[in-house]
């Protein structure tokens, strides 16, 4: 389903197509403007404010949020408090946020990019093995193995905080 909407950018009307994108955690909308501009917009899980991907909390993101709200599957925001980690790990600066929770016999970690977009869920099962869930190619063009190795190494350091 695509939604047609007119935005006013610098007092000029610009038409746009708003298309929902698949994502289990955040509702994403790809917005294609008649002037050729295109970006992904989503709600920050911590604050509920709308984000323009890689540009942050912009006025345009707020406008898109208002336009998309009637089509949002989760219109009421329930905040998640993410733990943000910043570290130089083996010569690479690693920044990510995560939200940890338990299911039956597994610990799960929703991992977020520094731009506040959900990336994937890591599952630490009862045998101590890690599994990556939700890493679909349309959300993550490639799974950065160095980033994943760093995250898997870092997350157990927080383990004591959750028992």
Secondary structure, DSSP 8 states (H G I E B T S, - for coil): -EEEEEEEETTEEEEEEEEEE--SSS-EEEEEETTS-EEEEEE-TTT--EEETTTBS-HHHHHHHHHHGGG-S--S------EEEEEEETTEEEEEEEEEEEETTEEEEEEE-TTS-EEEEEEE-TTS-EEEES--TTT-SS--HHHHHHHHHHHGGGGGGG-
